[in-house]
C-alpha cells in the first residue's frame, strides 16, 4: 500500500531538476552569470573580481577578460 501511495506522490510531485542550477555551470558560465548580475544590480566592476576571488574563479575571470580585451583592441583597429 505504501509503495502505491509513494508512486502516486512521485508522479504528482516529481523530483527537482538541477538543469539550471548555478553549481552545475562551468567556470566560464559562472563568470558570465556573475557579470550579468553585476550589470543588473548596478555594482562596480571591482565587485566581479572580488566575487570571483571568493568563489575560486579567478582563472576563468582572467581568461574571459583577456578575450574581451583582445576583441575590443581588434574592434578599435577596424574602425
N, CA, C and O atoms as CSV, one atom per row, in Angstrom:
chain,resi,resn,atom,element,x,y,z
A,1,UNK,N,N,0.821,-1.194,0.000
A,1,UNK,CA,C,0.000,0.000,0.000
A,1,UNK,C,C,0.874,1.271,0.000
A,1,UNK,O,O,0.608,2.237,-0.715
A,2,UNK,N,N,1.917,1.225,0.825
A,2,UNK,CA,C,2.795,2.400,0.888
A,2,UNK,C,C,3.482,2.641,-0.454
A,2,UNK,O,O,3.655,3.783,-0.880
A,3,UNK,N,N,3.869,1.554,-1.110
A,3,UNK,CA,C,4.551,1.657,-2.392
A,3,UNK,C,C,3.664,2.332,-3.431
A,3,UNK,O,O,4.142,3.151,-4.216
A,4,UNK,N,N,2.391,1.998,-3.442
A,4,UNK,CA,C,1.440,2.596,-4.388
A,4,UNK,C,C,1.266,4.076,-4.087
A,4,UNK,O,O,1.258,4.901,-5.001
A,5,UNK,N,N,1.126,4.414,-2.815
A,5,UNK,CA,C,0.973,5.827,-2.438
A,5,UNK,C,C,2.232,6.619,-2.798
A,5,UNK,O,O,2.146,7.750,-3.277
A,6,UNK,N,N,3.393,6.021,-2.566
A,6,UNK,CA,C,4.648,6.703,-2.893
A,6,UNK,C,C,4.755,6.942,-4.404
A,6,UNK,O,O,5.206,8.005,-4.830
A,7,UNK,N,N,4.347,5.968,-5.207
A,7,UNK,CA,C,4.376,6.112,-6.657
A,7,UNK,C,C,3.446,7.211,-7.136
A,7,UNK,O,O,3.796,7.971,-8.039
A,8,UNK,N,N,2.260,7.305,-6.538
A,8,UNK,CA,C,1.311,8.365,-6.897
A,8,UNK,C,C,1.879,9.720,-6.481
A,8,UNK,O,O,1.779,10.691,-7.230
A,9,UNK,N,N,2.474,9.787,-5.291
A,9,UNK,CA,C,3.061,11.034,-4.796
A,9,UNK,C,C,4.178,11.505,-5.724
A,9,UNK,O,O,4.268,12.692,-6.038
A,10,UNK,N,N,5.045,10.560,-6.170
A,10,UNK,CA,C,6.154,10.917,-7.045
A,10,UNK,C,C,5.680,11.376,-8.415
A,10,UNK,O,O,6.314,12.232,-9.033
A,11,UNK,N,N,4.580,10.822,-8.898
A,11,UNK,CA,C,4.085,11.242,-10.207
A,11,UNK,C,C,3.463,12.633,-10.147
A,11,UNK,O,O,3.495,13.371,-11.132
A,12,UNK,N,N,2.900,12.992,-9.000
A,12,UNK,CA,C,2.287,14.316,-8.841
A,12,UNK,C,C,3.351,15.369,-8.543
A,12,UNK,O,O,3.275,16.490,-9.047
A,13,UNK,N,N,4.342,15.013,-7.726
A,13,UNK,CA,C,5.415,15.933,-7.344
A,13,UNK,C,C,6.762,15.345,-7.767
A,13,UNK,O,O,7.424,14.691,-6.961
A,14,UNK,N,N,7.178,15.565,-9.013
A,14,UNK,CA,C,8.441,14.980,-9.475
A,14,UNK,C,C,9.632,15.624,-8.774
A,14,UNK,O,O,9.521,16.691,-8.171
A,15,UNK,N,N,10.776,14.946,-8.869
A,15,UNK,CA,C,11.996,15.464,-8.253
A,15,UNK,C,C,12.411,16.771,-8.910
A,15,UNK,O,O,12.132,17.019,-10.083
A,16,UNK,N,N,13.074,17.585,-8.135
A,16,UNK,CA,C,13.569,18.863,-8.629
A,16,UNK,C,C,14.750,18.621,-9.567
A,16,UNK,O,O,15.657,17.858,-9.232
A,17,UNK,N,N,14.749,19.253,-10.725
A,17,UNK,CA,C,15.873,19.115,-11.644
A,17,UNK,C,C,16.910,20.189,-11.336
A,17,UNK,O,O,16.581,21.271,-10.851
A,18,UNK,N,N,18.137,19.875,-11.621
A,18,UNK,CA,C,19.225,20.818,-11.380
A,18,UNK,C,C,19.818,21.303,-12.693
A,18,UNK,O,O,21.002,21.635,-12.760
A,19,UNK,N,N,19.004,21.345,-13.730
A,19,UNK,CA,C,19.486,21.736,-15.048
A,19,UNK,C,C,19.973,23.187,-15.052
A,19,UNK,O,O,21.002,23.481,-15.661
A,20,UNK,N,N,19.271,24.081,-14.400
A,20,UNK,CA,C,19.644,25.496,-14.407
A,20,UNK,C,C,20.267,25.914,-13.079
A,20,UNK,O,O,20.168,27.075,-12.682
A,21,UNK,N,N,20.895,24.990,-12.406
A,21,UNK,CA,C,21.493,25.253,-11.119
A,21,UNK,C,C,22.867,25.913,-11.298
A,21,UNK,O,O,23.627,25.543,-12.193
A,22,UNK,N,N,23.175,26.881,-10.449
A,22,UNK,CA,C,24.447,27.603,-10.521
A,22,UNK,C,C,25.625,26.656,-10.344
A,22,UNK,O,O,26.657,26.822,-10.993
A,23,UNK,N,N,25.479,25.668,-9.473
A,23,UNK,CA,C,26.575,24.737,-9.191
A,23,UNK,C,C,26.945,23.886,-10.392
A,23,UNK,O,O,28.092,23.454,-10.504
A,24,UNK,N,N,26.011,23.636,-11.286
A,24,UNK,CA,C,26.279,22.768,-12.428
A,24,UNK,C,C,26.905,23.509,-13.609
A,24,UNK,O,O,27.299,22.871,-14.585
A,25,UNK,N,N,27.005,24.823,-13.546
A,25,UNK,CA,C,27.575,25.606,-14.642
A,25,UNK,C,C,29.089,25.447,-14.689
A,25,UNK,O,O,29.722,25.151,-13.675
A,26,UNK,N,N,29.659,25.642,-15.859
A,26,UNK,CA,C,31.119,25.651,-15.972
A,26,UNK,C,C,31.650,26.964,-15.391
A,26,UNK,O,O,30.881,27.883,-15.110
A,27,UNK,N,N,32.955,27.038,-15.216
A,27,UNK,CA,C,33.551,28.243,-14.619
A,27,UNK,C,C,33.297,29.483,-15.474
A,27,UNK,O,O,32.985,30.549,-14.942
A,28,UNK,N,N,33.430,29.351,-16.794
A,28,UNK,CA,C,33.198,30.499,-17.676
A,28,UNK,C,C,31.730,30.931,-17.617
A,28,UNK,O,O,31.438,32.127,-17.630
A,29,UNK,N,N,30.818,29.979,-17.554
A,29,UNK,CA,C,29.394,30.318,-17.460
A,29,UNK,C,C,29.083,31.000,-16.141
A,29,UNK,O,O,28.238,31.894,-16.090
A,30,UNK,N,N,29.765,30.586,-15.059
A,30,UNK,CA,C,29.572,31.240,-13.758
A,30,UNK,C,C,30.030,32.696,-13.812
A,30,UNK,O,O,29.365,33.585,-13.282
A,31,UNK,N,N,31.174,32.927,-14.457
A,31,UNK,CA,C,31.700,34.299,-14.548
A,31,UNK,C,C,30.761,35.166,-15.385
A,31,UNK,O,O,30.493,36.310,-15.019
A,32,UNK,N,N,30.259,34.641,-16.497
A,32,UNK,CA,C,29.326,35.433,-17.308
A,32,UNK,C,C,28.025,35.672,-16.556
A,32,UNK,O,O,27.432,36.744,-16.679
A,33,UNK,N,N,27.569,34.692,-15.776
A,33,UNK,CA,C,26.379,34.878,-14.947
A,33,UNK,C,C,26.594,35.993,-13.925
A,33,UNK,O,O,25.739,36.859,-13.740
A,34,UNK,N,N,27.756,35.954,-13.264
A,34,UNK,CA,C,28.060,36.986,-12.270
A,34,UNK,C,C,28.194,38.363,-12.908
A,34,UNK,O,O,27.796,39.364,-12.312
A,35,UNK,N,N,28.754,38.422,-14.121
A,35,UNK,CA,C,28.885,39.708,-14.824
A,35,UNK,C,C,27.501,40.272,-15.162
A,35,UNK,O,O,27.254,41.465,-14.983
A,36,UNK,N,N,26.611,39.421,-15.647
A,36,UNK,CA,C,25.252,39.900,-15.942
A,36,UNK,C,C,24.558,40.361,-14.666
A,36,UNK,O,O,23.832,41.355,-14.673
A,37,UNK,N,N,24.783,39.638,-13.572
A,37,UNK,CA,C,24.193,40.024,-12.292
A,37,UNK,C,C,24.736,41.367,-11.819
A,37,UNK,O,O,23.996,42.204,-11.302
A,38,UNK,N,N,26.067,41.561,-12.007
A,38,UNK,CA,C,26.701,42.825,-11.611
A,38,UNK,C,C,26.095,43.998,-12.384
A,38,UNK,O,O,25.805,45.046,-11.808
A,39,UNK,N,N,25.906,43.813,-13.688
A,39,UNK,CA,C,25.344,44.882,-14.502
A,39,UNK,C,C,23.889,45.161,-14.109
A,39,UNK,O,O,23.471,46.316,-14.038
A,40,UNK,N,N,23.132,44.110,-13.858
A,40,UNK,CA,C,21.723,44.276,-13.498
A,40,UNK,C,C,21.569,45.001,-12.167
A,40,UNK,O,O,20.715,45.877,-12.027
A,41,UNK,N,N,22.401,44.633,-11.181
A,41,UNK,CA,C,22.309,45.237,-9.851
A,41,UNK,C,C,22.968,46.612,-9.782
A,41,UNK,O,O,22.724,47.373,-8.845
A,42,UNK,N,N,23.808,46.933,-10.777
A,42,UNK,CA,C,24.465,48.237,-10.778
A,42,UNK,C,C,25.715,48.298,-9.923
A,42,UNK,O,O,26.115,49.376,-9.481
A,43,UNK,N,N,26.339,47.146,-9.683
A,43,UNK,CA,C,27.568,47.124,-8.888
A,43,UNK,C,C,28.741,47.623,-9.716
A,43,UNK,O,O,28.696,47.631,-10.946
A,44,UNK,N,N,29.809,48.045,-9.008
A,44,UNK,CA,C,31.023,48.488,-9.690
A,44,UNK,C,C,31.773,47.288,-10.264
A,44,UNK,O,O,31.524,46.148,-9.873
A,45,UNK,N,N,32.704,47.554,-11.206
A,45,UNK,CA,C,33.423,46.475,-11.869
A,45,UNK,C,C,34.294,45.670,-10.912
A,45,UNK,O,O,34.518,44.480,-11.138
A,46,UNK,N,N,34.780,46.290,-9.862
A,46,UNK,CA,C,35.609,45.579,-8.894
A,46,UNK,C,C,34.864,44.490,-8.146
A,46,UNK,O,O,35.477,43.555,-7.631
A,47,UNK,N,N,33.546,44.607,-8.083
A,47,UNK,CA,C,32.731,43.600,-7.392
A,47,UNK,C,C,32.928,42.239,-8.018
A,47,UNK,O,O,33.044,41.243,-7.305
A,48,UNK,N,N,32.968,42.177,-9.336
A,48,UNK,CA,C,33.105,40.904,-10.039
A,48,UNK,C,C,34.443,40.243,-9.720
A,48,UNK,O,O,34.502,39.030,-9.520
A,49,UNK,N,N,35.503,41.020,-9.673
A,49,UNK,CA,C,36.822,40.465,-9.359
A,49,UNK,C,C,36.816,39.822,-7.981
A,49,UNK,O,O,37.254,38.683,-7.822
A,50,UNK,N,N,36.324,40.543,-6.990
A,50,UNK,CA,C,36.350,40.018,-5.631
A,50,UNK,C,C,35.380,38.855,-5.458
A,50,UNK,O,O,35.651,37.940,-4.681
A,51,UNK,N,N,34.269,38.874,-6.160
A,51,UNK,CA,C,33.333,37.744,-6.102
A,51,UNK,C,C,33.949,36.492,-6.732
A,51,UNK,O,O,33.788,35.387,-6.213
A,52,UNK,N,N,34.654,36.672,-7.848
A,52,UNK,CA,C,35.334,35.539,-8.480
A,52,UNK,C,C,36.462,35.023,-7.589
A,52,UNK,O,O,36.724,33.821,-7.545
A,53,UNK,N,N,37.116,35.923,-6.891
A,53,UNK,CA,C,38.185,35.529,-5.979
A,53,UNK,C,C,37.612,34.686,-4.842
A,53,UNK,O,O,38.212,33.683,-4.456
A,54,UNK,N,N,36.463,35.081,-4.305
A,54,UNK,CA,C,35.811,34.327,-3.233
A,54,UNK,C,C,35.426,32.924,-3.687
A,54,UNK,O,O,35.544,31.967,-2.921
A,55,UNK,N,N,34.967,32.800,-4.925
A,55,UNK,CA,C,34.460,31.528,-5.421
A,55,UNK,C,C,35.521,30.688,-6.124
A,55,UNK,O,O,35.223,29.589,-6.590
A,56,UNK,N,N,36.747,31.183,-6.208
A,56,UNK,CA,C,37.821,30.428,-6.845
A,56,UNK,C,C,37.721,30.417,-8.359
A,56,UNK,O,O,38.082,29.430,-9.000
A,57,UNK,N,N,37.233,31.504,-8.932
A,57,UNK,CA,C,37.031,31.591,-10.375
A,57,UNK,C,C,37.975,32.582,-11.049
A,57,UNK,O,O,37.702,33.036,-12.160
A,58,UNK,N,N,39.077,32.921,-10.391
A,58,UNK,CA,C,39.966,33.948,-10.940
A,58,UNK,C,C,40.575,33.537,-12.278
A,58,UNK,O,O,40.769,34.380,-13.154
A,59,UNK,N,N,40.874,32.267,-12.442
A,59,UNK,CA,C,41.464,31.808,-13.702
A,59,UNK,C,C,40.481,32.039,-14.852
A,59,UNK,O,O,40.868,32.543,-15.906
A,60,UNK,N,N,39.224,31.676,-14.654
A,60,UNK,CA,C,38.196,31.878,-15.687
A,60,UNK,C,C,37.944,33.373,-15.892
A,60,UNK,O,O,37.713,33.812,-17.019
A,61,UNK,N,N,37.985,34.156,-14.811
A,61,UNK,CA,C,37.788,35.607,-14.892
A,61,UNK,C,C,38.861,36.230,-15.782
A,61,UNK,O,O,38.557,37.038,-16.660
A,62,UNK,N,N,40.116,35.851,-15.551
A,62,UNK,CA,C,41.220,36.413,-16.336
A,62,UNK,C,C,41.140,35.995,-17.792
A,62,UNK,O,O,41.412,36.796,-18.686
A,63,UNK,N,N,40.765,34.734,-18.039
A,63,UNK,CA,C,40.617,34.262,-19.420
A,63,UNK,C,C,39.516,35.029,-20.135
A,63,UNK,O,O,39.669,35.417,-21.293
A,64,UNK,N,N,38.419,35.241,-19.445
A,64,UNK,CA,C,37.274,35.913,-20.063
A,64,UNK,C,C,37.624,37.346,-20.445
A,64,UNK,O,O,37.325,37.787,-21.555
A,65,UNK,N,N,38.250,38.065,-19.535
A,65,UNK,CA,C,38.538,39.467,-19.822
A,65,UNK,C,C,39.756,39.627,-20.716
A,65,UNK,O,O,39.924,40.681,-21.330
A,66,UNK,N,N,40.595,38.631,-20.807
A,66,UNK,CA,C,41.681,38.665,-21.776
A,66,UNK,C,C,41.097,38.563,-23.183
A,66,UNK,O,O,41.525,39.274,-24.093
A,67,UNK,N,N,40.111,37.670,-23.356
A,67,UNK,CA,C,39.450,37.528,-24.648
A,67,UNK,C,C,38.709,38.797,-25.024
A,67,UNK,O,O,38.753,39.232,-26.175
A,68,UNK,N,N,38.022,39.395,-24.047
A,68,UNK,CA,C,37.266,40.619,-24.320
A,68,UNK,C,C,38.188,41.774,-24.660
A,68,UNK,O,O,37.860,42.590,-25.521
A,69,UNK,N,N,39.335,41.860,-24.003
A,69,UNK,CA,C,40.263,42.957,-24.295
A,69,UNK,C,C,40.843,42.803,-25.694
A,69,UNK,O,O,41.048,43.795,-26.393
A,70,UNK,N,N,41.110,41.565,-26.109
A,70,UNK,CA,C,41.609,41.328,-27.467
A,70,UNK,C,C,40.549,41.718,-28.496
A,70,UNK,O,O,40.868,42.332,-29.514
A,71,UNK,N,N,39.292,41.365,-28.232
A,71,UNK,CA,C,38.210,41.722,-29.146
A,71,UNK,C,C,38.040,43.230,-29.238
A,71,UNK,O,O,37.805,43.761,-30.323
A,72,UNK,N,N,38.155,43.927,-28.109
A,72,UNK,CA,C,37.992,45.380,-28.143
A,72,UNK,C,C,39.147,46.046,-28.892
A,72,UNK,O,O,38.937,47.045,-29.581
A,73,UNK,N,N,40.363,45.508,-28.768
A,73,UNK,CA,C,41.510,46.058,-29.495
A,73,UNK,C,C,41.321,45.859,-30.995
A,73,UNK,O,O,41.589,46.765,-31.784
A,74,UNK,N,N,40.851,44.655,-31.395
A,74,UNK,CA,C,40.614,44.384,-32.800
A,74,UNK,C,C,39.498,45.274,-33.360
A,74,UNK,O,O,39.563,45.718,-34.507
A,75,UNK,N,N,38.484,45.527,-32.546
A,75,UNK,CA,C,37.384,46.390,-32.990
A,75,UNK,C,C,37.861,47.820,-33.199
A,75,UNK,O,O,37.418,48.493,-34.129
A,76,UNK,N,N,38.760,48.286,-32.342
A,76,UNK,CA,C,39.303,49.628,-32.483
A,76,UNK,C,C,40.174,49.757,-33.728
A,76,UNK,O,O,40.188,50.798,-34.384
A,77,UNK,N,N,40.907,48.675,-34.046
A,77,UNK,CA,C,41.743,48.689,-35.243
A,77,UNK,C,C,40.891,48.764,-36.515
A,77,UNK,O,O,41.265,49.413,-37.491
A,78,UNK,N,N,39.746,48.092,-36.483
A,78,UNK,CA,C,38.875,48.043,-37.666
A,78,UNK,C,C,38.109,49.343,-37.881
A,78,UNK,O,O,37.592,49.574,-38.975
A,79,UNK,N,N,38.025,50.182,-36.877
A,79,UNK,CA,C,37.252,51.436,-37.027
A,79,UNK,C,C,37.947,52.470,-37.834
A,79,UNK,O,O,37.412,53.561,-38.034
